[in-house]
Amino acid sequence: MPHSEKPWSYKITDNVVIWDVTDWVDPNEDELDQVTKELKSVANRDEITASVTELEANVTLDKKTLSYIKQNNLLYAKLGLEKVGWVSDGIQGLALKSKIDGTVGVDVEAFDSVDVAVSWATE
């Protein structure tokens, strides 16, 4: 069941929490704090072993965004998740693949499709 009242939502499929932040443009610090608290709560469930996050198609991969992605990867590793997938289509997906850091204690990959990312996460 999707949960939303904010510019992000999530659903759980098997062992994967799937975050949709496609409508979230230019988040402020309060929103980042709120989503991080929610992320901790959801990802800390025993049945969750992976996370997939779908980013806005025209996401700007600036220092702030890449820092947020890296912080989340570290948090997921700390929470014991095994896999973290980030999804953005088109040229942003390719750029994301070249910029994410997979050396944080969790298997991190970038994809251009949520379905492909979820399939990978459930392997």
C-alpha positions as a LaTeX table, in Angstrom:
\begin{tabular}{lrrr}
\hline
Residue & $x$ (\AA) & $y$ (\AA) & $z$ (\AA) \\
\hline
Met1 & 0.00 & 0.00 & 0.00 \\
Pro2 & 1.55 & 3.37 & $-1.01$ \\
His3 & 2.01 & 5.96 & 1.71 \\
Ser4 & 1.91 & 9.62 & 0.71 \\
Glu5 & 0.97 & 13.09 & 1.93 \\
Lys6 & 4.42 & 14.44 & 1.19 \\
Pro7 & 6.42 & 14.94 & $-2.00$ \\
Trp8 & 7.65 & 11.36 & $-1.60$ \\
Ser9 & 5.92 & 8.03 & $-1.20$ \\
Tyr10 & 6.90 & 4.42 & $-0.78$ \\
Lys11 & 5.54 & 0.94 & $-1.18$ \\
Ile12 & 6.91 & $-2.40$ & $-0.12$ \\
Thr13 & 7.19 & $-5.28$ & $-2.54$ \\
Asp14 & 8.59 & $-8.51$ & $-1.12$ \\
Asn15 & 11.82 & $-7.52$ & 0.63 \\
Val16 & 12.20 & $-4.16$ & $-1.15$ \\
Val17 & 11.04 & $-0.70$ & $-0.14$ \\
Ile18 & 10.44 & 1.32 & $-3.30$ \\
Trp19 & 10.66 & 5.08 & $-2.82$ \\
Asp20 & 9.11 & 7.48 & $-5.33$ \\
Val21 & 10.56 & 10.98 & $-5.14$ \\
Thr22 & 9.75 & 11.92 & $-8.72$ \\
Asp23 & 7.56 & 14.85 & $-7.59$ \\
Trp24 & 10.10 & 16.13 & $-5.09$ \\
Val25 & 11.93 & 19.13 & $-6.51$ \\
Asp26 & 14.44 & 21.15 & $-4.50$ \\
Pro27 & 13.88 & 19.65 & $-1.04$ \\
Asn28 & 14.45 & 21.82 & 2.01 \\
Glu29 & 16.27 & 20.73 & 5.17 \\
Asp30 & 13.06 & 19.99 & 7.10 \\
Glu31 & 11.81 & 17.70 & 4.32 \\
Leu32 & 15.19 & 15.94 & 4.18 \\
Asp33 & 15.04 & 15.38 & 7.94 \\
Gln34 & 11.47 & 14.05 & 7.69 \\
Val35 & 12.21 & 11.63 & 4.87 \\
Thr36 & 15.37 & 10.43 & 6.63 \\
Lys37 & 13.36 & 9.61 & 9.78 \\
Glu38 & 10.76 & 7.79 & 7.70 \\
Leu39 & 13.47 & 6.01 & 5.74 \\
Lys40 & 15.06 & 4.76 & 8.98 \\
Ser41 & 11.73 & 3.52 & 10.27 \\
Val42 & 10.80 & 1.67 & 7.08 \\
Ala43 & 14.25 & 0.31 & 6.21 \\
Asn44 & 14.78 & $-0.96$ & 9.75 \\
Arg45 & 12.03 & $-3.59$ & 9.38 \\
Asp46 & 13.36 & $-7.14$ & 9.49 \\
Glu47 & 11.84 & $-8.12$ & 6.14 \\
Ile48 & 13.45 & $-5.22$ & 4.25 \\
Thr49 & 16.80 & $-6.13$ & 2.69 \\
Ala50 & 16.88 & $-3.66$ & $-0.20$ \\
Ser51 & 15.78 & $-0.20$ & $-1.26$ \\
Val52 & 15.04 & 1.28 & $-4.67$ \\
Thr53 & 14.56 & 5.03 & $-5.08$ \\
Glu54 & 13.09 & 6.56 & $-8.22$ \\
Leu55 & 14.39 & 10.09 & $-8.70$ \\
Glu56 & 12.77 & 12.91 & $-10.64$ \\
Ala57 & 13.62 & 12.53 & $-14.35$ \\
Asn58 & 15.40 & 15.88 & $-14.58$ \\
Val59 & 17.15 & 15.58 & $-11.22$ \\
Thr60 & 20.19 & 17.80 & $-10.96$ \\
Leu61 & 23.14 & 15.73 & $-9.85$ \\
Asp62 & 24.72 & 18.61 & $-7.98$ \\
Lys63 & 26.82 & 18.39 & $-4.83$ \\
Lys64 & 23.74 & 18.53 & $-2.58$ \\
Thr65 & 21.95 & 15.68 & $-4.38$ \\
Leu66 & 25.04 & 13.47 & $-4.59$ \\
Ser67 & 25.79 & 14.13 & $-0.91$ \\
Tyr68 & 22.23 & 13.10 & $-0.01$ \\
Ile69 & 22.55 & 9.90 & $-2.06$ \\
Lys70 & 25.87 & 9.05 & $-0.40$ \\
Gln71 & 24.44 & 9.72 & 3.08 \\
Asn72 & 21.51 & 7.43 & 2.33 \\
Asn73 & 23.82 & 4.69 & 1.06 \\
Leu74 & 25.79 & 4.90 & 4.31 \\
Leu75 & 22.58 & 4.87 & 6.36 \\
Tyr76 & 21.24 & 1.83 & 4.49 \\
Ala77 & 24.53 & 0.02 & 5.11 \\
Lys78 & 24.30 & 0.88 & 8.81 \\
Leu79 & 20.72 & $-0.45$ & 8.91 \\
Gly80 & 21.89 & $-3.74$ & 7.40 \\
Leu81 & 20.37 & $-3.51$ & 3.92 \\
Glu82 & 22.13 & $-5.57$ & 1.28 \\
Lys83 & 21.23 & $-3.65$ & $-1.89$ \\
Val84 & 20.39 & $-0.05$ & $-2.79$ \\
Gly85 & 19.19 & 0.94 & $-6.24$ \\
Trp86 & 18.81 & 4.47 & $-7.58$ \\
Val87 & 16.65 & 5.02 & $-10.65$ \\
Ser88 & 16.65 & 7.90 & $-13.10$ \\
Asp89 & 15.96 & 7.60 & $-16.79$ \\
Gly90 & 17.71 & 9.00 & $-19.82$ \\
Ile91 & 20.99 & 10.86 & $-19.60$ \\
Gln92 & 20.55 & 11.41 & $-15.85$ \\
Gly93 & 20.49 & 7.67 & $-15.31$ \\
Leu94 & 23.81 & 7.32 & $-17.11$ \\
Ala95 & 25.31 & 10.21 & $-15.15$ \\
Leu96 & 24.05 & 8.73 & $-11.91$ \\
Lys97 & 25.71 & 5.40 & $-12.70$ \\
Ser98 & 29.06 & 7.16 & $-13.01$ \\
Lys99 & 28.69 & 9.16 & $-9.79$ \\
Ile100 & 27.33 & 6.82 & $-7.12$ \\
Asp101 & 29.72 & 5.32 & $-4.62$ \\
Gly102 & 29.28 & 1.60 & $-4.17$ \\
Thr103 & 32.06 & 1.22 & $-1.62$ \\
Val104 & 29.98 & 1.93 & 1.48 \\
Gly105 & 29.28 & $-1.59$ & 2.74 \\
Val106 & 26.14 & $-2.14$ & 0.67 \\
Asp107 & 25.73 & $-3.12$ & $-2.99$ \\
Val108 & 24.77 & 0.14 & $-4.76$ \\
Glu109 & 23.67 & 0.33 & $-8.40$ \\
Ala110 & 21.97 & 2.84 & $-10.68$ \\
Phe111 & 19.22 & 1.90 & $-13.14$ \\
Asp112 & 17.00 & 3.52 & $-15.73$ \\
Ser113 & 13.95 & 1.41 & $-14.81$ \\
Val114 & 12.23 & 0.72 & $-11.49$ \\
Asp115 & 11.22 & $-2.76$ & $-12.67$ \\
Val116 & 14.81 & $-3.69$ & $-13.50$ \\
Ala117 & 16.02 & $-2.25$ & $-10.18$ \\
Val118 & 13.42 & $-4.20$ & $-8.19$ \\
Ser119 & 14.26 & $-7.40$ & $-10.08$ \\
Trp120 & 17.95 & $-6.90$ & $-9.19$ \\
Ala121 & 17.07 & $-6.09$ & $-5.56$ \\
Thr122 & 15.06 & $-9.30$ & $-5.12$ \\
Glu123 & 17.74 & $-11.61$ & $-6.60$ \\
\hline
\end{tabular}
